[in-house]
Amino acid sequence: MQGDTEGCWRWTFAHGIFESMEAATPISAELKKRVDALAARTGRLAAEVVADALEHGHSLEWQEHFIARVEAGIAAADRGDFAAPQDIERVLDKYRPR
């Protein structure tokens, strides 16, 4: 890559076995902090968070909201505030083979 990349965040994206791309782009410290925090919350690399946004259109805001909802659902389930047994049975009945 040519040019000045001082102050840029360097990414290496791997797609499949043989394809990869390296990019450097200047981003704010706040954006880097958000990407790093989301990566830590999800057990992914920062480059994977960015690749998800680029490949699947999942913006950082969308990913943060999605993870927050998943975490809220897990916390509710841990508290036992999930679904009544009859609701679970109704759903299972819907998909059981007849």
Stockholm file with secondary structure:
# STOCKHOLM 1.0

chainA/1-98         MQGDTEGCWRWTFAHGIFESMEAATPISAELKKRVDALAARTGRLAAEVVADALEHGHSLEWQEHFIARVEAGIAAADRGDFAAPQDIERVLDKYRPR
#=GR chainA/1-98 SS CCSCCTTEEEEEEEETTTEEEEEEEECCHHHHHHHHHHHHHHTCCHHHHHHHHHHHCCCHHHHHHHHHHHHHHHHHHHTTCSCCHHHHHHHHHHHSCC
#=GC SS_cons        CCSCCTTEEEEEEEETTTEEEEEEEECCHHHHHHHHHHHHHHTCCHHHHHHHHHHHCCCHHHHHHHHHHHHHHHHHHHTTCSCCHHHHHHHHHHHSCC
//
